Amino acid sequence: MQRREVLKLVSAASILGGVFGPKQLAHAIDKKSITAITSGASRNLFEELGIRTFINARGTITAMTGSLMHQEVLDAIQDGAQAFCMLDEVQDKVGERIAKIVHAEAAVVTSGAFSALTLGLAGVLTGMDEYKVRQLPNLEGTGMKSEVICQKSHDIVYNKALTNTGCKMIMVESAEELKNAITEKTALLFFLNIEADKGQIGHEEFVKIGKAHNIPTMIDIAADVPPVSNLWRFNDMGFDLVCISGGKAMRGPQSAGILMGRKNIIDAARLSMPPRGFNIGRGMKVNKEEVLGMYVALEKFVNQDHDATWKDWEARTAKIAKRIEKLPGIQTRVFIPKLGNVTPNLEISWKGDAFKLSGEALAERLRKGTPSIELGEVKSNMVSLTVWMMKPGEEDIVAGRLVEELQQAKA
Ligand SMILES: *Cc1c(COP(=O)(O)O)cnc(C)c1O
């Protein structure tokens, strides 16, 4: 429901309320409208609680609450909240649809890419054996495997998601080392897409080694759409499990993600998920509203005109650059990350003495200004930004504030 419609309804309700009183009023307007009114659509909780909101020129950062959901996703969440259903059934039905879209045998909505990593590995370790599910993260004496191999350059903080199952990470560099590291304890070969160019072993060789040794392979592509084709590229390539965030570029619920891949592993992974409570995943609950919201976000993302979106990002980035470049001493550069968060980044830099202001101080002034603005990476003589998480028109506000502060700081 659009805010405009809500406002209309609210005023209609107050007029009708004066005549009929709340009970009669409930009959006068349909259930959905009542929800919109009583859910406090006009209440500004950020203001009420004194929470700073800002224009996001940074990107899809967890600490900044990720991304904003589209209206269709919010509608799915609101509609989903109107009825009970079985949690497993909503996951079954949504999973089938998602699997078809991403060319996988199966899929399940998880509470983010992090839990997709944990649950996918749990499925590999336990299979359909409930006894084993109950033992995690204690692997000793259970007959379960206990090691995950990955390339040294793919070892980042999120590997904690894998060791949460009780497994140990084994680091390798070359393909030879990888083959030699495989033993009867090896559960999984793990690949991190965003560091794909930093390791010696490429995607396809990695998958081939997994298949040759009959060890499942998993890839983390958490932040790696666009391009939209990454949603199916790694399933097509033969990775057994693919993990992605729902609340980054796809703009699904920030607390959702997708685990996709082999049906037998995903069936097993679900034994470690709610509603079952004897497992390591019970705290990784995804409610039906988020499962539905994730599905709608994915569908919308896949069907969107990606060329048009890209052109829009480029145009808005160029608009900011054009205004800033007019300041003498300013240089701009557009930089596009190759593997993840693939979107135009604008770098604005200046010679050390051109302005009496460091990049850090400039970022702080924008943060403290009205409206507050969060920039991307900053250095002593550089700030960067992206427009992809900005609402339409916010690029003008950001450009205006940058020009204002820089002009004031001219040496
Ligand atoms: C964001 C991210 C994660 C965690 O994703 P969530 O959806 O927030 O759980 C994991 N791996 C990488 C590489 C990421 O960028």
The ligand as a Gaussian input file, in Angstrom:
#p B3LYP/6-31G(d) Opt

LIG

0 1
 C       27.644000     -10.403000       3.534000
 C       28.480000     -11.630000       3.438000
 C       28.192000     -12.778000       4.202000
 C       27.098000     -12.785000       5.234000
 O       25.877000     -12.636000       4.635000
 P       24.530000     -12.443000       5.487000
 O       23.468000     -12.554000       4.467000
 O       24.620000     -11.102000       6.132000
 O       24.492000     -13.540000       6.492000
 C       28.940000     -13.903000       3.992000
 N       29.950000     -13.925000       3.088000
 C       30.295000     -12.830000       2.371000
 C       31.422000     -12.913000       1.396000
 C       29.567000     -11.644000       2.509000
 O       29.874000     -10.572000       1.789000

